[in-house]
Amino acid sequence: MSAVHEQHPNDINHISKENVTELETGLSRPSLESLGFDEWFEQKSKDSLKDGFSLARISEVNKSNYQVSDGRQEILAELSGKFLFNIENSIDYPTVGDWVVVQYFDDKSLAIIHHILPRKSLLKRKDPGKAVEHQLIAANIDYALIVQSVDSNFNLNRLERYFVMINESKIQPIVILSKTDLISEDELAKIGDSIKRFNDKYVFLPISNITDDGFERLQKELQAGKTYCLLGSSGVGKTTLLNKLLGEQRFDVNEVREKDNKGRHTTARRQLVRLESGSIFIDTPGMKELGNFAVDSGLDETFDEIVSFGSQCRYKDCTHVHEEGCAVKDAVEQGIIDQDRYNNFLNIQKESAYYAMSYLEKRKRDKSFGKMMKNYKKLMRKK
């Protein structure tokens, strides 16, 4: 996705004249509020600010630098040397949506990032590929909009994986069923029946970017000052939806390939934009892999009925696979728990445990190597 970098009334750098009253810290509270700053972050920032330091929000993450916003303008940003020195793993890096303590230079054309404020939420997944590491998606998200098109992209197992990731982060999910113009009412009704397994636990919004069906209802769901993250595979219509919410063709959109009905990555980076209504949106690149690890609370929240039956098992450490007296297996055999849902639970649980163990082993190796290097440097200094 390539953004048009020019002044626009819907950009996060736009703010009216009455919102420029400066605080003693050199911040404009109304400007920061337009980016989602609230009392929670104000309390967390009290011990981090000092003379010459300000607050900003990460609005874009690039390979070698960042963009931050103070609510009125975007500024190129880099990490301080001390910040880089103290980084131990990928979670320590800033990501889009983070609130950071910065120091401005060169007439506010450059910001140095010194500190990340505590996060309300952190959306992450396993780094795609063989590496067992976290990949940060976005921080301080209030609502995650999971976009699945109702054509061949619709997949309940993948949807549950999204729920696990989002619930683990204590974020409220909303499911957007896009491209409803491509299927009949009967086909849409069948999808409605298939999602009954979630027992009205989540909000499902069928929409069409072509006919505008459901678009007004979606707009009513959005709240000013809240941050929303768009998630989904390539080609499901995330960028098209964001352009529609913005009221203009701000970001590029690629067509879905006819041969396999799959999309190409239109969004190349994670970016934060603000709607005229006051809602804040983060668009993300499409995800081919959706691996999770260390997501116990996310699993419990997503598969709460399995957890409920699990408490009735004969053994407290029941794996729900082969034990006698397993209430979960009994519920599956009786049709109370959906067989596919049960299988998906076991797969995600097994995968999460494997990646979590691999991650801990990697961290132990990294720490051992770090200690070895420190001892080596001490020895060289003595010589």
C-alpha positions in Angstrom: 0.0 0.0 0.0 1.5 3.3 -1.0 0.2 6.3 0.9 -0.2 9.8 -0.7 2.0 11.9 1.6 0.2 15.3 1.4 -1.8 17.4 3.7 -5.4 16.2 4.0 -8.3 16.9 6.4 -8.5 13.2 7.3 -4.8 12.7 8.0 -3.6 12.2 11.6 -1.6 15.3 11.2 -4.7 17.5 10.7 -6.1 19.3 13.8 -8.2 22.4 14.3 -6.9 25.6 15.7 -8.7 25.3 19.0 -6.7 22.1 19.7 -3.2 23.6 19.9 -3.1 24.7 23.5 0.3 23.5 24.8 0.8 21.7 28.1 3.7 22.4 30.3 5.4 19.3 28.9 5.3 20.8 25.4 2.5 18.5 24.4 -1.0 19.4 23.1 -3.4 17.2 25.0 -6.2 17.6 22.5 -3.8 16.7 19.7 -2.7 13.6 21.5 -6.4 12.7 22.3 -7.1 12.7 18.6 -4.6 9.8 18.4 -6.2 7.8 21.2 -4.3 9.2 24.2 -6.4 8.8 27.4 -6.2 8.9 31.2 -4.6 5.4 31.2 -1.7 6.5 29.1 -1.4 9.8 31.0 -0.9 7.9 34.3 1.7 5.6 32.7 3.6 8.6 31.2 4.0 10.6 34.4 7.4 9.1 35.4 8.7 9.0 31.9 8.6 12.7 30.9 11.1 15.3 31.8 12.3 18.6 30.3 12.8 18.5 26.6 10.9 15.2 26.2 7.5 14.7 24.6 5.0 12.0 23.8 4.2 10.8 20.3 2.5 7.7 18.7 4.2 5.4 16.2 2.3 5.8 13.0 4.5 3.8 10.6 7.3 1.2 10.9 9.9 1.0 8.2 13.0 -1.2 7.9 15.5 1.4 9.2 13.3 4.1 10.9 9.9 5.0 12.1 7.3 7.7 11.6 5.7 9.3 14.8 2.9 11.7 15.1 2.1 14.3 17.8 -1.4 14.7 16.4 -0.5 17.6 14.2 2.3 16.4 12.0 4.4 13.3 11.2 8.1 13.2 12.1 10.9 10.9 11.0 12.1 9.0 14.1 15.0 6.8 15.1 15.9 4.7 18.2 18.4 6.1 20.7 21.7 4.3 21.2 20.7 3.4 24.8 17.3 2.0 23.5 19.1 -0.2 21.0 21.6 -1.4 23.6 18.8 -2.6 26.0 16.8 -4.5 23.4 16.8 -8.3 24.2 14.1 -9.6 21.8 11.6 -8.6 19.1 9.0 -7.5 21.6 11.2 -4.7 22.9 11.1 -2.9 19.6 8.4 -0.2 19.0 5.6 -1.1 16.7 2.8 0.8 15.0 0.3 2.1 17.7 2.9 2.4 20.4 3.1 5.5 22.5 6.7 6.6 22.9 8.8 9.2 24.7 10.7 11.3 22.2 13.1 14.1 21.9 12.8 16.4 18.9 15.7 17.9 16.9 16.2 20.1 13.9 13.0 22.2 14.1 11.0 19.0 14.8 12.2 17.3 11.6 13.7 14.4 13.6 12.6 12.5 16.7 14.8 10.3 18.8 12.8 7.5 20.6 14.0 6.9 24.2 11.2 4.9 25.8 8.0 2.9 25.1 5.0 3.5 27.4 3.4 0.4 28.8 1.0 -1.2 26.3 -2.7 -1.7 26.8 -2.5 -4.5 24.3 0.0 -6.0 21.9 -1.0 -7.9 18.8 1.6 -10.4 17.7 2.1 -13.8 16.0 4.9 -16.2 15.4 7.4 -14.9 12.9 6.6 -16.5 9.5 9.0 -19.1 8.4 11.3 -21.3 10.5 12.4 -18.7 13.0 10.8 -19.1 16.4 10.3 -15.5 17.3 7.4 -13.0 17.8 6.4 -10.7 15.0 4.8 -7.6 16.2 1.6 -6.5 14.4 0.4 -3.5 16.3 0.0 -2.1 19.9 -2.7 -0.4 21.9 -5.5 -1.8 19.8 -9.0 -1.6 21.1 -10.8 -3.6 18.4 -9.5 -6.0 15.8 -11.6 -6.2 12.6 -11.0 -9.7 11.1 -11.9 -9.5 7.4 -12.8 -12.7 5.7 -14.4 -12.7 2.2 -17.4 -15.0 1.9 -16.1 -16.6 -1.3 -13.4 -19.3 -1.2 -11.4 -17.4 1.4 -13.9 -18.1 4.2 -12.4 -20.6 6.7 -13.7 -21.3 10.2 -10.5 -22.8 11.4 -8.5 -19.8 10.3 -11.0 -17.5 11.9 -10.6 -19.4 15.2 -6.8 -18.9 14.9 -7.4 -15.1 14.7 -9.7 -15.3 17.7 -6.9 -17.0 19.7 -4.4 -14.4 18.8 -6.8 -11.5 19.5 -8.2 -12.9 22.7 -4.7 -13.5 24.0 -4.1 -9.8 23.6 -7.3 -8.8 25.4 -8.6 -7.1 22.2 -12.3 -7.1 21.2 -12.8 -8.9 17.9 -15.3 -7.9 15.2 -15.7 -10.1 12.1 -16.3 -8.5 8.7 -17.7 -10.9 6.1 -16.8 -9.1 2.9 -17.8 -9.4 -0.7 -21.3 -10.5 0.0 -22.3 -9.4 -3.5 -20.4 -12.4 -4.9 -22.7 -15.0 -3.3 -26.5 -15.7 -3.1 -28.7 -15.1 -0.1 -28.9 -18.9 0.4 -25.1 -19.2 0.4 -24.8 -16.3 2.9 -27.5 -18.0 5.1 -25.3 -21.2 5.1 -22.4 -19.2 6.3 -24.6 -17.8 9.0 -25.5 -21.3 10.1 -21.8 -22.3 10.2 -20.9 -19.5 12.6 -23.5 -20.5 15.1 -20.7 -22.5 16.8 -19.6 -19.1 18.3 -22.9 -18.8 20.1 -23.4 -15.0 19.4 -20.1 -14.4 21.3 -18.7 -12.1 18.6 -20.1 -9.4 16.3 -20.4 -10.5 12.6 -21.0 -7.8 10.0 -21.7 -8.9 6.4 -20.7 -6.1 4.0 -20.2 -5.4 0.3 -17.8 -2.7 -0.9 -19.7 -2.8 -4.2 -23.3 -2.5 -3.1 -22.7 -0.8 0.3 -24.7 -3.4 2.0 -23.8 -3.4 5.7 -21.5 -0.4 5.4 -23.8 1.9 7.5 -24.0 -0.6 10.3 -20.2 -0.9 10.4 -19.9 2.9 10.6 -22.2 2.9 13.6 -20.0 0.3 15.4 -16.9 2.6 15.1 -16.1 4.9 18.1 -14.1 8.1 18.1 -10.8 7.9 19.9 -10.7 4.1 19.7 -8.0 2.2 17.7 -9.0 -0.5 15.2 -6.7 -3.0 13.4 -7.6 -4.5 10.1 -6.6 -8.2 9.8 -7.0 -10.8 7.1 -5.5 -12.5 4.1 -4.5 -10.7 1.0 -7.4 -9.9 -1.4 -10.2 -10.0 1.2 -10.8 -6.2 0.8 -9.1 -4.6 3.8 -7.6 -1.7 1.9 -10.7 -1.2 -0.2 -12.7 -1.0 3.0 -10.3 1.5 4.6 -10.5 3.7 1.5 -14.3 3.6 1.7 -14.2 4.6 5.4 -11.8 7.4 4.5 -14.2 8.6 1.8 -11.5 8.5 -0.9 -9.0 6.3 -2.8 -6.1 7.1 -0.5 -4.3 3.8 -0.8 -3.6 1.6 -3.8 -5.7 -1.6 -4.3 -4.7 -4.6 -6.4 -7.1 -6.9 -8.2 -7.6 -10.5 -7.0 -6.0 -13.1 -9.4 -8.7 -14.9 -11.3 -6.8 -18.2 -11.6 -6.8 -18.9 -7.9 -9.0 -16.1 -6.5 -6.1 -14.9 -4.3 -4.9 -11.4 -3.7 -1.5 -9.8 -3.9 0.0 -7.8 -1.0 -1.3 -4.3 -1.5 -0.4 -3.1 2.0 3.4 -3.2 2.3 3.7 -1.7 5.8 1.7 -1.1 8.9 0.3 2.4 9.0 -1.9 4.4 11.3 -4.6 6.8 9.9 -7.4 8.7 11.5 -10.9 8.9 10.1 -12.9 12.1 10.0 -15.2 10.5 12.5 -12.3 10.3 15.0 -11.8 6.5 14.8 -8.2 5.4 14.4 -7.2 2.6 11.9 -4.2 0.5 11.4 -4.0 -1.5 8.1 -1.8 -4.5 8.0 -0.3 -6.7 5.2 -2.2 -9.9 4.4 -1.2 -12.9 6.5 -0.4 -16.3 4.8 0.8 -17.8 8.1 -1.0 -17.4 11.4 1.1 -19.3 14.0 0.6 -18.7 17.7 2.6 -19.6 20.7 2.2 -19.1 24.5 -1.5 -18.3 24.0 -3.0 -20.2 26.9 -5.5 -17.5 27.9 -6.4 -16.9 24.2 -7.2 -20.6 23.8 -9.3 -20.7 27.0 -11.2 -17.6 25.8 -11.8 -18.8 22.3 -12.6 -22.4 23.1 -14.4 -21.7 26.4 -16.9 -24.6 26.1 -14.0 -27.0 25.8 -12.4 -25.5 28.8 -15.7 -25.8 30.7 -16.1 -29.5 29.9 -12.4 -30.0 30.6 -13.0 -29.0 34.3 -15.3 -32.1 34.5 -12.6 -34.6 33.3 -11.5 -37.4 35.6 -7.9 -36.2 35.6 -6.8 -32.6 36.2 -4.0 -32.8 33.6 -6.2 -34.4 31.0 -5.0 -33.8 27.4 -8.5 -34.6 26.0 -7.0 -37.0 23.5 -6.8 -40.6 25.0 -7.7 -40.5 28.7 -10.6 -42.4 30.2 -13.2 -40.3 31.8 -12.6 -37.3 29.5 -15.6 -35.1 29.5 -14.4 -33.2 26.4 -14.2 -36.4 24.3 -17.7 -37.4 25.6 -19.1 -34.0 24.5 -17.6 -34.4 21.1 -19.0 -37.9 20.7 -22.4 -36.6 21.7 -22.3 -33.8 19.2 -22.3 -31.1 21.9 -18.8 -29.9 20.8 -18.2 -29.7 17.1 -15.7 -32.2 15.8 -13.9 -29.8 13.6 -13.7 -27.2 16.4 -12.3 -29.8 18.8 -9.6 -30.9 16.2 -8.7 -27.2 15.6 -8.3 -26.7 19.4 -5.9 -29.7 19.7 -3.9 -28.5 16.7 -3.5 -24.9 17.9 -2.7 -26.2 21.5 -0.1 -28.6 20.2 1.5 -26.0 17.9 1.5 -23.3 20.6 3.2 -25.7 23.1 5.9 -26.7 20.6 6.7 -23.1 19.6 6.7 -21.9 23.2 9.2 -24.6 24.2 11.4 -23.8 21.1 11.2 -20.1 22.0 12.3 -20.7 25.6 15.2 -22.9 24.4 16.3 -20.1 22.0 16.1 -17.5 24.8 18.4 -19.7 27.0 20.9 -20.0 24.2 20.8 -16.3 23.5 21.4 -15.5 27.2 24.3 -18.0 27.4 25.9 -16.5 24.3 25.4 -13.0 25.7 27.1 -13.9 29.0 29.9 -15.5 27.1 30.5 -12.3 25.1 30.4 -10.1 28.2 33.0 -12.4 29.9 35.2 -12.3 26.8 35.1 -8.5 26.6 36.0 -8.3 30.3 38.9 -10.6 29.7 40.1 -8.6 26.7 40.0 -5.3 28.7 42.2 -6.8 31.4 44.8 -7.7 28.8 
